[in-house]
Amino acid sequence: MTRRGTPGRENAAARSTERQIWYGYGQLTRVEKSRFGVFLHDTTRLFAEVSVFSLPVLFSVMEYPATGWFDAKATGIVAWLTAVLVGTLVRGGFIRPLATTTPGWVTLSPSLLLARVPYFNAGLALAIFGGLHVGQSVTGLTLANGAAGAVTGLAWAAGVATLLSLCFPWFAERWLSVIG
């Protein structure tokens, strides 16, 4: 059996509106979906992927002390959902990832599953806690009332999470070139 497309990448998902559906009891089939259906299907997949592999950093966010409405939970939800949204757009072929000409998201091969744990945790930690630090630096307060700092911190979280998802396909290509 020959491999089609770029190793480690889901090229077909970015070029097609056909998705694989599991009906239970071992029954798989492929179904043609509308662009909106593709978006919903891919959002579910990326939400599960980012959430499961980011559990260590997401648990640390839940344990971080609350300081008001702008805290690690606020930057965490913004970063987490932004990473899912941008990953969904890359997987569905709506946008292209950075630093690579190949469209699509990264496969769920065992070596690339291993790569997701440090990548997503380090990237989301930078987005979440970096956003918190940036927001606090802008106002110099605890941000209980600092709207300018909150907006800046949330923008940092969204920006870093966007780059996290846009650069993951490139990271996966480099990872595969190193470990084979």
SEPADREN-90217 format. One line per field, with one value per residue: x, y, z of N, C-alpha, C in turn; residue number from 1; residue in three letters; chain. Coordinates in pm, 1 decimal. Atoms other than C-alpha are relative to their C-alpha. Layout:
N
n_c1: c(X ...)
n_c2: c(Y ...)
n_c3: c(Z ...)
ca_c1: c(X ...)
ca_c2: c(Y ...)
ca_c3: c(Z ...)
c_c1: c(X ...)
c_c2: c(Y ...)
c_c3: c(Z ...)
resi: c(NUM ...)
resn: c(ALA ...)
chain: c(A ...)
***
This chain:
180
n_c1: c(84.0 -79.6 50.4 35.8 -14.8 -118.5 1.9 34.2 97.9 131.8 23.2 132.5 101.5 -4.9 38.7 125.8 104.7 36.4 -52.8 26.1 95.5 6.5 136.5 -1.3 -9.2 -97.6 48.7 -54.2 38.4 -39.4 118.7 -21.5 62.7 -5.1 -115.4 34.2 -13.1 -144.5 -47.1 44.1 -70.8 -140.0 -5.1 9.7 -127.0 -106.9 28.2 -43.6 -145.4 -68.3 36.6 -60.8 -145.7 -35.8 53.0 -86.1 6.1 136.9 16.2 -72.3 81.1 111.6 -51.6 -61.2 91.0 83.4 -27.0 104.7 53.6 -111.7 -99.9 -48.5 114.9 44.1 -95.8 2.1 112.2 -24.7 -107.2 47.7 97.4 -66.3 -79.3 95.9 57.4 -100.8 -27.4 114.8 -11.0 -111.9 37.4 101.7 -51.3 47.3 -122.6 -121.7 -93.0 -120.3 -130.7 11.7 88.2 97.1 119.4 54.6 -44.3 -97.1 63.3 -1.9 -94.3 -54.4 -109.8 52.6 76.2 -101.4 -45.6 104.0 -0.4 -82.0 28.2 120.7 -12.7 -91.4 60.9 112.2 -53.5 -50.5 115.4 82.0 -71.4 -57.9 108.3 23.7 -112.7 7.0 112.6 -36.3 -105.5 57.7 65.8 -75.5 93.0 40.0 96.5 139.2 75.8 -78.3 53.8 -102.5 -87.7 75.1 10.0 -134.3 -29.7 82.3 -52.6 -122.0 39.8 56.2 -106.4 -91.8 73.7 11.4 -130.0 -15.6 69.9 -49.0 -135.6 -8.3 -35.2 -143.2 -67.7 16.0 -91.6 -136.6 -2.5 -12.6 -131.1 -99.2 18.1 23.7)
n_c2: c(-117.7 -121.8 -111.8 -115.7 -127.0 -24.1 80.4 -70.4 -106.9 38.3 -83.2 22.5 -71.3 -141.5 -17.1 66.3 -15.2 134.6 32.5 135.3 2.9 127.5 21.2 93.5 142.3 22.6 -42.6 -125.8 -36.4 -134.9 -77.8 -133.6 -98.2 -139.6 -68.2 -20.9 131.6 25.1 -85.5 59.0 127.4 -29.2 -65.9 106.2 72.7 -83.3 -26.4 118.4 13.4 -102.4 17.1 120.0 -10.0 -116.7 13.8 -50.4 -146.2 -39.0 24.9 -103.7 -121.4 14.5 -13.0 -131.9 -81.7 -100.2 -135.8 -87.3 54.8 25.9 83.6 106.7 67.8 -82.6 15.6 141.6 31.3 -68.5 71.6 134.6 -4.7 -52.5 110.5 92.3 -63.8 -11.5 137.1 41.3 -66.6 62.7 136.2 -4.3 -62.6 -137.6 -79.8 81.1 -14.5 -78.9 60.6 124.0 -15.2 107.8 -35.5 101.6 19.7 105.8 129.9 53.9 110.9 8.8 -92.3 -136.0 -12.6 -30.0 -138.3 -94.7 -27.4 -116.3 -115.2 -69.8 -47.1 -115.3 -111.2 -55.8 -63.2 -130.6 -85.0 -26.6 -69.9 -118.9 -97.6 -49.2 -87.3 -119.7 -79.2 -60.6 -98.4 -119.3 -84.7 -5.0 33.7 140.6 6.1 15.1 -107.2 -53.8 45.1 -7.0 115.0 120.9 9.2 31.8 137.9 90.2 -7.0 81.2 140.2 35.5 -5.7 112.7 121.5 1.9 46.0 138.8 87.2 -20.1 55.0 141.5 86.6 -15.4 70.5 144.2 38.1 2.4 112.7 122.6 5.3 33.9 134.0 93.7)
n_c3: c(0.0 7.1 -78.3 80.2 -68.5 -81.8 -122.8 -121.8 23.1 49.9 117.9 57.5 -78.5 36.3 140.5 27.6 -100.4 -43.6 -131.7 -46.4 -110.3 -71.7 -47.5 -112.0 31.9 105.1 131.0 49.6 135.5 39.3 31.8 55.1 -87.2 43.7 -60.5 -140.2 -63.6 -11.7 -108.5 -126.6 -16.7 -31.6 -130.7 -99.9 0.9 -54.5 -140.8 -73.8 11.9 -79.5 -140.6 -59.9 -7.0 -80.2 -135.0 -108.2 -14.0 -33.1 -143.4 -74.9 8.7 -93.7 -135.6 -15.8 -81.7 67.1 -47.8 53.5 125.1 90.5 -65.3 87.9 63.0 113.3 109.9 37.8 88.9 127.3 70.1 30.5 108.6 119.9 56.7 63.0 119.0 106.4 42.9 81.8 129.9 72.0 38.3 104.4 120.2 9.7 -1.2 10.0 -112.5 26.1 25.9 76.0 116.0 -2.3 -77.3 -89.4 -137.4 -26.6 -23.8 -136.2 -9.6 -136.0 -28.2 -3.7 -123.9 -101.0 21.6 -40.7 -144.7 -36.3 85.3 -43.4 -137.9 -5.2 72.6 -75.6 -121.4 42.4 31.7 -118.2 -106.7 62.6 8.2 -135.8 -35.0 84.8 -48.1 -127.8 25.1 61.2 -100.1 -123.9 -108.1 0.3 110.3 -40.6 66.4 110.1 129.1 104.5 -19.5 32.4 146.0 49.3 -37.9 80.6 137.3 -1.2 -4.2 131.0 100.6 -17.3 33.9 146.6 50.8 -42.7 94.2 136.6 12.3 -36.2 112.6 25.5 -108.7 22.2 108.4 -57.9 -94.0 79.5 64.7 -101.4 -55.5 109.2)
ca_c1: c(0.0 146.3 104.8 -78.0 4.5 261.5 362.6 211.2 -45.6 -418.5 -413.8 -741.4 -938.7 -822.8 -912.2 -1243.5 -1576.3 -1589.2 -1544.9 -1525.4 -1812.8 -1825.9 -2171.0 -2063.7 -2013.1 -1720.3 -1918.6 -1725.7 -1838.1 -1744.4 -2003.1 -2007.5 -2080.5 -2159.3 -1883.0 -2067.9 -2088.1 -1714.6 -1651.7 -1859.4 -1699.0 -1347.7 -1425.4 -1527.5 -1210.1 -980.1 -1156.1 -1097.2 -738.9 -630.6 -817.8 -686.0 -323.2 -329.1 -471.4 -159.5 -164.6 -544.7 -539.3 -276.9 -501.4 -789.0 -568.5 -429.2 -566.1 -849.5 -783.7 -1101.0 -1270.6 -936.5 -717.0 -560.0 -903.6 -996.7 -673.8 -699.3 -1042.0 -944.1 -620.7 -782.7 -1075.6 -857.2 -623.2 -924.8 -1077.3 -755.4 -675.6 -1025.1 -971.8 -636.3 -776.0 -1073.1 -853.7 -1011.3 -664.3 -309.7 -62.9 252.7 596.3 471.0 310.6 111.4 -249.1 -422.9 -375.2 -150.4 -236.9 -297.1 2.5 169.2 485.4 283.5 54.5 367.1 470.8 139.4 189.6 492.1 393.2 38.1 126.1 423.6 237.2 -78.2 124.1 298.2 -35.0 -217.6 41.6 213.6 -121.1 -173.8 172.4 135.6 -204.3 -70.4 231.6 13.9 -179.3 65.1 -233.0 -386.0 -625.2 -935.8 -1040.0 -783.0 -970.0 -674.1 -454.0 -725.6 -775.0 -398.9 -362.9 -650.8 -511.3 -174.8 -344.0 -537.1 -232.1 -2.3 -272.1 -323.7 47.8 46.2 -210.5 -77.1 276.8 187.2 189.3 539.0 649.6 512.2 707.9 1028.5 946.3 903.4 1226.9 1415.9 1260.5 1177.8)
ca_c2: c(0.0 335.4 645.3 938.3 1295.2 1429.2 1194.9 1301.9 1532.5 1500.4 1650.0 1492.6 1651.3 1997.3 1937.2 1757.0 1784.1 1409.5 1294.6 954.4 876.8 604.5 465.1 232.1 -142.5 -111.7 50.7 321.0 505.5 817.7 1093.2 1406.2 1711.3 2075.0 2326.4 2406.4 2033.2 2001.1 2293.6 2133.4 1791.6 1936.6 2155.4 1847.6 1666.4 1959.1 2035.5 1677.9 1676.8 2005.2 1933.7 1582.1 1657.3 1984.0 1843.0 1915.4 2289.2 2307.0 2147.2 2398.8 2681.0 2544.5 2542.4 2891.2 3142.9 3363.6 3738.6 3877.3 3844.2 3861.4 3574.0 3257.0 3110.5 3403.2 3388.6 3008.7 2991.7 3247.1 3062.6 2718.8 2812.2 3014.1 2716.3 2495.2 2744.3 2806.0 2432.4 2368.9 2622.2 2462.1 2107.1 2201.4 2380.5 2719.9 2865.3 2742.2 2670.7 2880.7 2781.6 2490.4 2461.8 2151.1 2216.5 2034.3 1929.9 1665.4 1293.7 1095.4 867.1 741.9 951.2 1264.8 1192.8 1199.1 1533.6 1695.6 1669.1 1898.6 2121.0 2201.5 2226.3 2458.1 2670.5 2705.4 2777.3 3059.9 3191.0 3165.1 3270.5 3507.4 3678.0 3704.4 3856.2 4095.7 4209.7 4270.9 4456.5 4698.5 4819.4 4743.3 4629.0 4293.5 4361.3 4338.3 4667.8 4715.4 4687.7 4794.7 4526.4 4266.2 4343.6 4331.8 4005.1 3841.6 3963.9 3808.8 3477.3 3476.8 3576.4 3313.0 3044.3 3142.2 3100.9 2775.5 2620.2 2775.5 2647.6 2296.9 2137.8 2280.3 2151.5 1806.2 1797.7 1884.4 1626.7 1353.3 1451.0 1408.8 1088.1 934.1)
ca_c3: c(0.0 -99.0 108.1 -49.3 38.9 281.4 565.1 895.1 738.5 666.5 318.4 206.6 490.7 381.8 17.4 54.7 233.8 292.1 652.3 818.0 1054.5 1319.6 1388.2 1668.5 1676.6 1437.8 1156.9 973.2 665.2 473.7 433.3 219.6 437.1 373.1 453.1 776.4 858.2 790.7 1025.8 1303.5 1250.1 1257.6 1559.9 1756.5 1654.5 1737.8 2066.3 2181.0 2055.8 2212.9 2536.0 2597.5 2518.1 2716.1 3037.7 3250.2 3174.3 3190.8 3537.4 3650.2 3528.6 3736.4 4046.3 3987.0 4240.9 4121.2 4145.2 3994.4 3658.5 3474.5 3586.3 3449.3 3381.6 3156.3 2955.6 2960.1 2801.0 2535.8 2449.6 2455.5 2232.8 1995.7 1950.8 1873.7 1628.6 1434.8 1429.8 1292.7 1015.6 925.7 925.4 709.5 457.4 529.2 604.6 543.3 822.2 852.1 720.9 509.6 167.5 255.2 358.4 640.2 999.1 1152.5 1157.5 1473.5 1425.1 1747.7 1713.8 1645.8 1939.7 2155.4 2001.5 2094.5 2471.2 2510.6 2216.7 2329.5 2698.8 2647.7 2391.8 2598.1 2912.9 2725.9 2598.5 2930.9 3185.7 2942.8 2883.3 3256.0 3303.5 3008.8 3134.4 3483.9 3346.1 3149.8 3452.2 3730.2 3936.2 4021.0 3730.6 3940.7 3777.3 3501.0 3170.6 2955.1 3104.3 3067.5 2698.5 2639.5 2828.7 2643.5 2310.3 2401.1 2483.9 2155.4 1949.8 2096.1 2064.6 1699.5 1630.2 1826.7 1594.4 1273.7 1344.0 1464.5 1115.6 1057.4 1399.3 1315.0 988.3 1176.8 1444.8 1183.3 1009.4 1337.9 1473.8 1137.4)
c_c1: c(88.7 -70.1 -29.8 17.2 129.2 -7.0 -31.0 -105.3 -129.6 -36.9 -142.4 -108.5 -3.7 -50.8 -139.0 -101.9 -49.9 67.2 -38.5 -86.8 0.4 -138.5 -6.2 5.8 90.3 -42.6 53.3 -51.9 50.1 -124.0 43.0 -77.1 4.2 122.3 -26.7 11.1 145.3 56.2 -38.6 74.2 144.5 14.5 -6.5 131.8 110.9 -23.3 46.9 152.3 74.3 -28.3 71.5 150.6 47.8 -47.4 94.7 -7.5 -141.5 -30.7 72.7 -75.2 -114.9 44.8 61.6 -95.9 -73.8 26.2 -107.0 -50.9 109.2 107.1 42.9 -114.5 -49.6 96.6 2.3 -110.6 19.0 106.4 -47.0 -95.8 58.0 82.8 -90.7 -54.7 100.2 39.0 -110.3 9.4 114.3 -40.9 -100.3 46.4 -47.9 118.0 119.2 87.3 123.0 120.0 -6.0 -97.1 -109.3 -121.5 -37.2 67.9 91.0 -73.8 9.9 91.7 64.1 112.3 -47.7 -95.0 94.3 47.2 -100.3 9.5 91.5 -34.4 -120.8 12.8 91.2 -62.8 -116.4 46.1 53.7 -115.6 -74.3 73.9 75.3 -103.5 -32.4 109.1 -4.0 -112.4 30.4 107.7 -54.9 -59.1 81.8 -85.3 -25.2 -105.6 -142.4 -86.5 71.1 -42.7 105.7 95.0 -68.6 -8.8 135.3 36.4 -78.4 45.6 129.0 -36.3 -53.4 107.6 95.6 -69.2 -20.5 130.0 25.7 -63.3 50.5 137.3 8.8 28.1 149.0 80.4 -7.1 90.5 143.3 16.0 19.7 135.4 109.7 -14.4 -32.8 -137.8)
c_c2: c(124.3 111.8 117.6 126.0 8.1 -84.8 87.2 108.2 -56.3 90.0 -13.5 76.1 148.8 24.9 -52.3 31.6 -136.3 -29.7 -142.0 5.8 -138.8 -13.2 -94.5 -142.9 -26.3 44.4 138.5 24.7 141.4 71.7 135.5 98.6 137.8 64.3 27.2 -131.5 -38.9 80.7 -58.9 -130.1 24.8 70.0 -103.8 -74.9 82.1 32.8 -118.4 -10.8 100.1 -21.7 -117.3 17.0 119.9 -10.6 48.6 152.1 45.8 -26.8 105.9 132.6 -7.3 18.0 136.4 90.0 106.4 137.0 98.6 -59.3 -26.7 -75.5 -108.0 -73.8 77.9 -13.7 -144.8 -33.1 65.2 -76.3 -136.4 1.9 57.0 -108.6 -99.6 59.9 6.4 -138.7 -55.3 60.4 -57.0 -138.5 -0.9 64.3 142.3 97.6 -94.6 19.9 79.8 -89.9 -136.1 23.1 -105.1 40.5 -112.4 -9.9 -120.4 -130.4 -41.2 -121.7 -0.2 99.6 144.3 22.4 37.7 145.6 102.4 38.6 117.2 125.0 78.7 53.0 121.1 121.0 62.8 63.1 139.7 95.7 42.0 85.0 122.3 109.5 60.1 98.7 130.7 91.0 69.4 105.9 130.4 91.9 14.4 -30.9 -149.8 -26.2 -25.9 105.1 53.8 -51.8 0.6 -118.4 -129.8 -20.2 -39.2 -145.0 -101.6 -0.4 -81.6 -148.4 -46.1 -2.1 -117.5 -131.9 -12.6 -50.3 -145.5 -95.2 14.3 -63.0 -149.3 -92.1 9.0 -74.7 -150.9 -49.3 -7.9 -118.2 -131.6 -10.7 -37.9 -143.5 -104.9 -39.2)
c_c3: c(0.0 75.5 -92.7 81.9 79.1 125.7 122.3 -15.1 -57.5 -118.2 -52.3 74.8 -36.1 -141.3 -32.0 109.6 46.7 134.0 38.4 125.1 61.3 59.5 120.4 -48.7 -119.7 -138.3 -33.4 -140.6 -27.7 -50.3 -55.7 86.4 -65.7 64.7 148.0 78.1 19.1 116.2 136.1 30.5 44.2 134.8 111.8 11.5 65.6 146.7 84.6 0.3 88.7 148.7 65.4 16.2 81.5 144.6 109.6 17.9 34.4 147.4 82.4 -4.0 100.9 144.9 27.6 77.6 -82.0 61.8 -45.1 -129.5 -102.6 76.5 -98.3 -68.6 -121.3 -117.4 -48.5 -96.8 -136.1 -80.1 -48.0 -119.3 -128.6 -67.4 -71.8 -129.6 -114.4 -51.2 -88.9 -140.0 -83.0 -48.5 -114.8 -129.7 -20.1 -0.8 -7.9 123.7 -41.3 -28.1 -67.8 -115.3 -2.6 83.3 96.9 134.8 8.1 31.9 146.2 10.6 138.8 29.6 6.5 118.0 113.4 -11.8 51.3 147.5 35.6 -81.2 51.2 142.1 10.1 -68.0 75.3 130.5 -32.7 -28.5 126.3 103.5 -52.6 -12.5 135.0 41.2 -80.2 48.5 131.1 -17.6 -55.9 106.1 127.5 120.8 0.0 -105.8 42.6 -70.1 -124.2 -135.6 -109.3 9.9 -36.7 -150.7 -59.5 31.0 -81.2 -146.0 -11.6 -6.0 -135.6 -108.3 8.6 -35.9 -151.0 -61.9 35.2 -100.7 -143.2 -21.6 30.6 -118.7 -37.7 106.7 -20.5 -112.8 50.6 94.0 -74.9 -67.4 99.2 47.4 -105.1 -9.0)
resi: c(1 2 3 4 5 6 7 8 9 10 11 12 13 14 15 16 17 18 19 20 21 22 23 24 25 26 27 28 29 30 31 32 33 34 35 36 37 38 39 40 41 42 43 44 45 46 47 48 49 50 51 52 53 54 55 56 57 58 59 60 61 62 63 64 65 66 67 68 69 70 71 72 73 74 75 76 77 78 79 80 81 82 83 84 85 86 87 88 89 90 91 92 93 94 95 96 97 98 99 100 101 102 103 104 105 106 107 108 109 110 111 112 113 114 115 116 117 118 119 120 121 122 123 124 125 126 127 128 129 130 131 132 133 134 135 136 137 138 139 140 141 142 143 144 145 146 147 148 149 150 151 152 153 154 155 156 157 158 159 160 161 162 163 164 165 166 167 168 169 170 171 172 173 174 175 176 177 178 179 180)
resn: c(MET THR ARG ARG GLY THR PRO GLY ARG GLU ASN ALA ALA ALA ARG SER THR GLU ARG GLN ILE TRP TYR GLY TYR GLY GLN LEU THR ARG VAL GLU LYS SER ARG PHE GLY VAL PHE LEU HIS ASP THR THR ARG LEU PHE ALA GLU VAL SER VAL PHE SER LEU PRO VAL LEU PHE SER VAL MET GLU TYR PRO ALA THR GLY TRP PHE ASP ALA LYS ALA THR GLY ILE VAL ALA TRP LEU THR ALA VAL LEU VAL GLY THR LEU VAL ARG GLY GLY PHE ILE ARG PRO LEU ALA THR THR THR PRO GLY TRP VAL THR LEU SER PRO SER LEU LEU LEU ALA ARG VAL PRO TYR PHE ASN ALA GLY LEU ALA LEU ALA ILE PHE GLY GLY LEU HIS VAL GLY GLN SER VAL THR GLY LEU THR LEU ALA ASN GLY ALA ALA GLY ALA VAL THR GLY LEU ALA TRP ALA ALA GLY VAL ALA THR LEU LEU SER LEU CYS PHE PRO TRP PHE ALA GLU ARG TRP LEU SER VAL ILE GLY)
chain: c(A A A A A A A A A A A A A A A A A A A A A A A A A A A A A A A A A A A A A A A A A A A A A A A A A A A A A A A A A A A A A A A A A A A A A A A A A A A A A A A A A A A A A A A A A A A A A A A A A A A A A A A A A A A A A A A A A A A A A A A A A A A A A A A A A A A A A A A A A A A A A A A A A A A A A A A A A A A A A A A A A A A A A A A A A A A A A A A A A A A A)
***
